[in-house]
Amino acid sequence: MTDLYRFLPEEMEQLVIDMGYPRYRADQILLHLYYKFPKNISDIKQLPKQLINDLIESGYTIGSAKETHRIVSEDGDTTKLLLSLTNDKSVETVLMQYEPSKIGGHQRSTICVSTQIGCAMGCTFCATGQMGFETNLKAEHIISQVLHFAELLQQRGQHVTNLVFMGMGEPMANYDEMIRAVKVLTHPRGFGLGQRHITISTIGIKSGIEKLAEENLQIGLAISLHAPNNELRKKLVPTATFNSVEEIIESGYNYFKKTGRRVTFEYALMSGINDSPEIARDLAKLLHGNGSHVNLIPINPTAGDFTRPSNNRVHEFERILSSSGVNCTIRIEKGTEISAACGQLRTDVIGQFTKKIS
Ligand code: SF4
């Protein structure tokens, strides 16, 4: 079975032409896929019966995700779904909504997608990292997470405005499927989301950052740094042995030079581990003058032994970076109480879900 959501518009054209149909049939399929959210090929009513039959008989399918559970935060801004995919795996996907009054401008509806089930990177402060790696997701599985929320938002008269690859998994470790999903989701004849509205977050896999820089896309890049030196970083990111802090910062700078997109360094602040004024000064020295931005994330209460620093400590860290000329913000927390915030996606929640729906 081949999922039609895998296809780039050019590939869809080739598919219908190879089957003996005119090119415009591809546009009819694409319009339905991305605006009407059909669940079966036979739902695409504009297509001739023969084409529908030919597609089905040739093993093509439409693999939408099925929602098996939903948790909404008290303020209603964060929704976490457990979605069952066509590979029989369950994945968590999160919608974060930001009211214009809180951020200025228009309402933002950001989807946080997963690219893998589990993760092999093993970050010690991350719930997903503690469960290990299970499998890579295909492009269609990544796309179906976005489309499930897109349909939900459409019913409310809203739409997806932003997409972050910050859910379960390391996107660069599933590069080909991740980038195929990005190309379909940003193609004007696909889902049509602006490239600048997408951010890919990586633990800092240099080869992946270099490849992404060559794609000629305007995608935002976030690199999870968490420490200004290799010794401390290895304790937090055990797989960090293959790229040093210096190499990661250099590849971020090269990405900025190549794409013109400012790179964000994510820094999870953990009390007594990486939040001291000395460490802030070391970080400032490393990043000063390279055009990057630091996003400070006071750590979420995950399964690990780490605790969140006090507000004073967080603001002191920020002050040191800012006064050294390093652009810096403290991330607005979303969805902590429903375990939807960064680093909290984990399959033991699936156990809770199962209990609730059975
Ligand atoms: S923080 Fe990201 S890269 Fe690290 S284990 Fe968690 S999901 Fe994987």
Residues whose N, C-alpha, C, O or C-beta is under 5 A from the ligand:
A	BS01	SF4	C119 M121 G122 C123 C126 T128 G129 G167 M168 G169 E170 I203
